[in-house]
Amino acid sequence: MQLSQHQSGSASHSSAPRNGSRKSSKEARSAEPAESKSASNGSPNHGASSRQIEYLNQLARQIDGLGVRRLESLAQRICGKPLANLSSFDASSLIDTLKAIKAGKLDVDGALQGAPS
């Protein structure tokens, strides 16, 4: 009985949202776009941003004995994929690794040879 009252009552208020939300009925039915937007920072499902790649290259140029060519090898060694195919999560991890190398906490050659593939 409540369902029929709700349905008949909602017909007269069809332009107002039923649940107080301002989302369209299409947005309300599909929660996936909102979830994917909120998970885009550092997500394993999204490709690395151009800013992340630029920063990786900048860090690589600042580290003696690394450079852009060896950065590609390091990405392959640590993440198991080429620089161009890194996820944003992979790029973030690689940035952290390069920062540690730059700070002297890790050795370039050790990172290149000792990292699991």
C-alpha positions as CSV (number, residue, x, y, z in Angstrom):
1,M,0.0,0.0,0.0
2,Q,2.8,2.4,0.8
3,L,4.4,1.7,-2.6
4,S,1.2,2.6,-4.5
5,Q,0.9,5.8,-2.4
6,H,4.5,6.7,-3.1
7,Q,4.2,6.0,-6.8
8,S,0.9,8.0,-7.1
9,G,2.4,10.8,-5.0
10,S,5.6,11.0,-7.0
11,A,3.7,11.3,-10.3
12,S,2.5,14.7,-9.3
13,H,6.0,15.8,-8.2
14,S,7.9,14.3,-11.1
15,S,10.2,17.3,-11.6
16,A,11.4,17.3,-7.9
17,P,14.0,14.8,-6.9
18,R,12.5,12.0,-4.7
19,N,15.5,11.6,-2.4
20,G,16.6,15.2,-2.1
21,S,19.4,14.7,-4.6
22,R,19.9,17.1,-7.5
23,K,21.4,14.3,-9.7
24,S,19.6,13.4,-12.9
25,S,18.0,10.0,-13.0
26,K,20.8,8.8,-15.3
27,E,23.5,9.9,-12.8
28,A,21.5,8.4,-9.9
29,R,21.4,5.0,-11.7
30,S,25.1,4.9,-12.5
31,A,27.4,5.3,-9.5
32,E,30.4,4.1,-11.5
33,P,31.5,7.5,-13.0
34,A,31.6,9.2,-9.6
35,E,33.6,6.3,-8.1
36,S,36.1,6.3,-11.0
37,K,36.6,10.1,-10.7
38,S,37.3,9.8,-7.0
39,A,39.8,7.0,-7.5
40,S,41.8,8.7,-10.3
41,N,44.6,9.9,-8.1
42,G,47.1,7.2,-7.8
43,S,44.8,4.5,-9.1
44,P,46.1,1.4,-10.7
45,N,43.4,1.7,-13.3
46,H,44.4,5.0,-14.7
47,G,47.4,5.8,-16.8
48,A,50.1,8.0,-15.5
49,S,49.5,11.7,-16.1
50,S,51.8,13.8,-18.4
51,R,52.9,15.7,-15.3
52,Q,54.0,12.5,-13.6
53,I,56.0,11.4,-16.7
54,E,57.5,14.9,-17.0
55,Y,58.5,14.8,-13.3
56,L,60.0,11.3,-13.6
57,N,62.1,12.5,-16.5
58,Q,63.1,15.7,-14.6
59,L,64.2,13.6,-11.6
60,A,66.1,11.1,-13.8
61,R,68.1,14.0,-15.4
62,Q,69.0,15.3,-11.9
63,I,70.4,11.9,-10.7
64,D,74.0,11.1,-11.7
65,G,74.2,7.8,-13.4
66,L,70.5,7.5,-14.3
67,G,69.2,9.8,-17.0
68,V,66.2,9.2,-19.2
69,R,67.4,6.0,-20.9
70,R,68.1,4.2,-17.6
71,L,64.8,5.5,-16.3
72,E,63.1,3.4,-18.9
73,S,65.0,0.3,-17.7
74,L,64.2,1.2,-14.1
75,A,60.5,1.4,-14.9
76,Q,60.6,-1.9,-16.7
77,R,62.5,-3.5,-13.8
78,I,60.4,-2.1,-10.9
79,C,56.9,-2.0,-12.5
80,G,57.3,-4.6,-15.2
81,K,56.2,-2.3,-18.0
82,P,57.6,0.6,-20.1
83,L,57.3,4.1,-18.9
84,A,54.6,4.9,-21.5
85,N,52.4,2.1,-20.0
86,L,52.7,3.0,-16.3
87,S,49.5,3.5,-14.3
88,S,49.3,6.6,-12.1
89,F,50.0,4.3,-9.1
90,D,53.1,2.9,-10.8
91,A,54.4,6.4,-11.6
92,S,53.8,7.6,-8.1
93,S,55.8,4.6,-6.8
94,L,58.6,5.2,-9.3
95,I,58.7,8.9,-8.3
96,D,59.1,7.9,-4.6
97,T,62.0,5.5,-5.7
98,L,63.7,8.3,-7.6
99,K,63.4,10.7,-4.7
100,A,65.0,8.1,-2.5
101,I,67.8,7.7,-5.0
102,K,68.3,11.4,-5.3
103,A,68.4,11.7,-1.4
104,G,71.1,9.1,-1.3
105,K,68.8,6.5,0.5
106,L,69.0,4.1,-2.5
107,D,71.7,3.3,-5.0
108,V,70.9,3.7,-8.7
109,D,72.7,0.5,-9.7
110,G,71.2,-1.4,-6.8
111,A,67.7,-0.2,-7.8
112,L,68.3,-1.3,-11.4
113,Q,69.7,-4.7,-10.5
114,G,68.0,-5.6,-7.3
115,A,64.5,-4.6,-8.0
116,P,62.1,-7.5,-8.7
117,S,60.7,-7.5,-12.3
